[in-house]
Amino acid sequence: VPTANTIIMDRADNLGLAQLHQLRGRVGRSHHQAYAYLLTPQPKAMTKDAIKRLDAIASLEDLGAGFTLATHDLEI
């Protein structure tokens, strides 16, 4: 959908870091502001690795952050 500017991912804690990054990059490919909402359960219900992945994706929002995310993915 070329005019989509929002993606909502339910249970984002079950996705890998590369998947999260790719899905987030699928929206907002025009001059309009884009939004990516990641829905998760409470932190106590998630694994430590899931929390690390979500922290990494939240902290790296700049254009071209793919290499840095890949480095974080190797560390996790």
Secondary structure, DSSP 8 states (H G I E B T S, - for coil): -TT--EEEETTGGGS-HHHHHHHHTTS--SSS--EEEE----GGGS-HHHHHHHHHHHH--STTTHHHHHHHHHH-
